[in-house]
Amino acid sequence: MLNAWSILLVALAYLCLLFAIAYYGDKRADAGRSLIANPYIYALSIAVYCTSWTFYGSVGRAASSGIDFLPIYLGPTLTFVVWWFVLRKIIRISKAYRITSIADFISSRYGKSTRLSVLVTVIAVVGIMPYISLQLKAVSTSFNVLLQYPEVVMPPVSSPGPFVTDTAFLVAMAMAAFAILFGTRHIDASEHHEGMVAAIAFESVVKLAAFLAVGLFVTFGLYDGFGSLFAAGREVPEVARLFTLEGGARYGQWMTLTLLSMAAIVCLPRQFQVIVVENVNEAHLEKAVWLFPLYLLIINIFVLPIAVGGLLAFPAGEVDADTYMLTLPMAAKQQSLALFAFIGGLSAATGMVIVAAIALSTMICNDLVMPALLRLTWLRLTERGDLTGLLLFIRRGAIILILLLGYAYFRLAGEADALVTIGLMSFAAAAQFAPAIVGGIFWKGGTRSGALTGLTLGFLVWAYTLLLPSFARSGWLPVDFIYAGFLGIELLRPQALFGLEGFDNLSHALFWSMLANIGGYLALSLRGHQSAIERIQATLFVDVFRHSGAEGVSRLWRGSATVADLRGLIVRFVGRERAERSLTDYARLRGLNLAKLREADAGLVSFTERLLAGAIGAASARVMVASVAKGEVVGIDEVMEILEETSQVIEYSHRLEEKQHELERTTAELRAANERLKELDRLKDDFISTVSHELRTPLTSIRSFSEILFDNADLDIHDRRRFLAIIVKESERLTRLINQILDLAKMEAGRMDWQMEDVDAKGIIEEALAVAGGLFTEQAVKLELNLDPNIPHIYADRDRLIQVIVNLLSNAVKFCDRDNGLVVVSAAARNDGLYVSVADNGPGIPPEKRKLIFEKFQQANETLTDRPGGTGLGLAISRQIVEFFGGRIWVESVPGHGAKFAFTIPNSRVAATPVAELGRV
Amino acid sequence: MQRPGLIGERAIGLFLVAFLALNPPILSIFSTEGFFFGVPLLYFYLFGVWGGIILLIGVHSLAAKARHQSPTGRDRGQGG
């Protein structure tokens, strides 16, 4: 049975579960094993965006105007599309400068201005008031509706009775208690509330599950799926109208809602809190940017089906469409589903209220009360002891105050409007922050006076066009105010300001407030008055990706302060234990000994300020630090120089990185060179061992024949002569070998003595043929000459060239056919110089040997039993010589059909001229 | 090799397309009495486009992450 007690018991049990989760989350955080350090929890915590507005109000909106409940969820998706520019930058800035709230962010950006932080706080508190009242209204209404079970009727609207017994009041107080317990347990410089975030993420799961449960029940329980549901709706004109958007005004409103929600997803204090302040790791954003829109999409799938189902079930309109989430299950006698839906709505509401209360209380404390108290010199606050207790007291008081204000608005004006209308008022108020934030992170020219003026004007117009009419509608102001205008002046009618008509109230208000806001911001900013600190902060915010970290800023302070003073300051605001820990960490990081240090350096002053900013906001922190540090911020030129220097350091490190790449490249080259050297070394070893071998063969022969001669004195003269002839021949071979090795070594070392001159190639060829002529007759080899008459002059060393040709000729003779030896020598002028070839008709050279043959000690046929007496160096030397002349030597061969060695040598420079032509003629 | 700065430019491109697709006048093309698989056409269109955009954000954030993690992918000044 659903009665007051059982409902209360379940609700209480749910809240206790939340407590348990939050408590566990805090414990884990203290133990250093964070529960929330993953992108899924982060995305779920951002889903605090879905409040009871989404849970109950969207259905109500869909039932009255159809699909235009949706732009409120499409807008955030659009903002998340450009997360790379907007969210990532805001998070980076907030982490670098320890921003604790949206007021802190705006005031920090515009020169840590106290007036701005106060203004933003006031706007936030007044603007969010309707939103909190919406949650209270939703919870109390849903509770009262549920109480009527099994009847499905609306609870009486009028006379809510004395506030002590009013459901909404009790709900407000319970929520305040929760927010106090988890938002203000201690003052932490990092302002993370891990337990709270864990609880919020859990609530997001609960409300999604509850919504899907009701949606599935309506779509698949009451009907046979989407098709049959929509088909039934199509029959009723009242319902069918919801499936389309018609009329220009509706389109205008669609755009307005899209723009509003684009701004709200960042500018609502609670969204700023969960997206920016509670972000523990910037990398989580990368997943959350698509997870959160996905959450929105899923939770919205069943909004229209539930609205259609509700309209079909209660055609007479006796049931408020805002309660379909409850009344549909109730009408179908689904008690537990109705209770689950109630819990889902409760979780949606509590999530929003708790985060908003914590965010706002931080702002009230840091940006409103503390600056004021610090200015009251008679309080001597700057000289008093531990202030953490005072800070906590202020925050707790602020939470209670915020919920009371929300409750007051609920009692005053909340009954007149639907949930979504109330919520949109808050959206419009939060959107006023957008110009100052967007301008602040992308435009260095935005000034403090511009932001102050824009925000003030925008807020006033918002209050006049949206807030006051809502008071008037609920009878708190004379209703004439709406229709006749302020003081009866028609031009000042709040919903048709200056006669602007034809828009819905919201678009109308947004247009005028944004006109005033952006106009004021731009106009004053363009006047261009900016103080030193404003310019510093503007540069730090806009160029956060260049100046991240506060290294540059730490040197902006040229004042002097004692370490003891600063320590005292920190202790008073964050408590002794945390202060000591932070200071010790700082000292260790910088390698300082704080016990010995008396005068604090600029780094420590700046560290203190940032630490305090985490606890009491940037504006108050600045005032506090200024109270103990003497001196002032350095001049603007110097500041710019320092910032410039920072960029230079970054540039320098960039160059360093390039150098490193270069170094890596060089190392790789060196390694390759080393490999090559090793290879050469190995080749040299091979060479030496081959040379030794080659030298030993003739030596062995000489020695053995000498020994025979020595031992056998009685050898006959014939044998003696024969042996001596061998010895002489082998000695000659040895000498030749050594000469060639010397030549080769000289050439390779580049110490050869070259006699370069302009020579007549034809003469040289003929001379070489004459030298080798003996060989031909000796071996009975036929020689065929094929000389071009126009053989050019070339630039070469005469003797060396003869050596090359003789080498090739003797090779050809050695390898040509034993019986019908034929060698063909051709010489011709080619376009690039002299071409000479020597062809034989021997066995030829197999393809794999053709390259090797020019290497030292390589011969085409190693297995040839009677080695033709070559040293194996002839071709290697020839190659060296030809290449020295700038030519090329190669071999062509078809195995079995002889080999043809050819080389080219380029024209002599002289020969190319007409003079040489004449000379030859 | 991807051109630096592309991550941001793609985000803006996607934003422009998404803004156009999800707002009038493109929206009004689909605001008809038609039904698609038994679902009102406008409803179907909005959720379809929305899902597509979410998919593209996911792809985009993967690309951003890949660049973020590669040793040479430095994001200096990209946000500006």
Contacts between the chains, C-beta under 8 A, distances in Angstrom:
chain1	res1	chain2	res2	distance
A	67	B	40	8.0
A	67	B	42	6.0
A	67	B	43	6.3
A	67	B	46	6.9
A	70	B	46	6.1
A	71	B	22	7.8
A	74	B	22	5.0
A	74	B	46	7.7
A	74	B	50	6.6
A	77	B	18	7.4
A	77	B	50	6.6
A	77	B	53	6.2
A	77	B	54	7.0
A	77	B	57	7.8
A	78	B	15	6.3
A	78	B	18	5.7
A	78	B	19	5.9
A	78	B	22	7.3
A	80	B	57	6.3
A	81	B	11	6.2
A	81	B	14	5.2
A	81	B	15	4.5
A	81	B	18	5.7
A	81	B	53	6.8
A	81	B	57	5.9
A	82	B	11	5.2
A	82	B	12	6.6
A	82	B	15	5.0
A	83	B	11	7.4
A	83	B	57	7.9
A	83	B	61	7.7
A	84	B	7	5.9
A	84	B	8	5.4
A	84	B	11	4.6
A	84	B	60	7.9
A	84	B	64	6.3
A	84	B	78	7.4
A	84	B	79	7.1
A	85	B	8	6.1
A	85	B	11	6.6
A	85	B	12	7.7
A	85	B	79	5.9
A	88	B	79	6.0
A	89	B	79	4.3
A	89	B	80	8.0
A	92	B	79	7.2
A	225	B	38	7.7
A	226	B	37	7.9
A	226	B	38	5.8
A	226	B	39	5.4
A	227	B	37	7.2
A	227	B	38	2.9
A	227	B	39	7.5
A	228	B	38	7.6
A	230	B	35	6.9
A	230	B	38	5.8
A	230	B	39	6.1
A	230	B	40	6.2
A	231	B	38	6.5
A	234	B	35	7.6
A	240	B	33	7.5
A	243	B	33	7.2
A	243	B	40	3.7
A	243	B	42	6.4
A	243	B	43	6.8
A	244	B	31	4.5
A	244	B	32	6.5
A	244	B	33	6.5
A	244	B	40	7.4
A	244	B	42	5.9
A	245	B	24	7.7
A	245	B	27	6.9
A	245	B	28	6.9
A	245	B	31	4.5
A	245	B	42	6.8
A	246	B	31	7.0
A	251	B	24	4.0
A	251	B	25	7.7
A	251	B	27	7.6
A	251	B	28	6.7
A	254	B	23	6.6
A	254	B	24	6.2
A	254	B	27	7.1
A	255	B	23	5.8
A	255	B	24	7.0
A	258	B	19	7.9
A	258	B	22	7.1
A	258	B	23	6.1
A	283	B	65	7.6
A	283	B	68	7.6
A	286	B	61	4.6
A	286	B	62	7.9
A	286	B	64	6.3
A	286	B	65	4.8
A	286	B	68	7.6
A	287	B	61	7.1
A	289	B	57	5.5
A	289	B	61	5.3
A	290	B	54	5.3
A	290	B	55	7.7
A	290	B	57	4.4
A	290	B	58	3.9
A	290	B	61	6.1
A	293	B	50	7.6
A	293	B	53	7.4
A	293	B	54	4.8
A	293	B	57	6.7
A	294	B	54	5.3
A	297	B	47	6.8
A	297	B	50	5.5
A	297	B	51	6.3
A	297	B	54	6.5
A	300	B	47	8.0
A	301	B	47	6.9
A	304	B	40	8.0
A	304	B	43	6.1
A	442	B	80	7.3
A	542	B	80	6.7
A	543	B	77	7.5
A	543	B	80	6.7
A	544	B	79	7.2
A	545	B	75	6.8
A	545	B	76	6.2
A	545	B	77	5.1
A	545	B	78	6.5
A	545	B	79	5.0
A	545	B	80	6.4
A	546	B	76	6.8
A	546	B	77	5.7
A	650	B	76	7.3
A	654	B	76	8.0
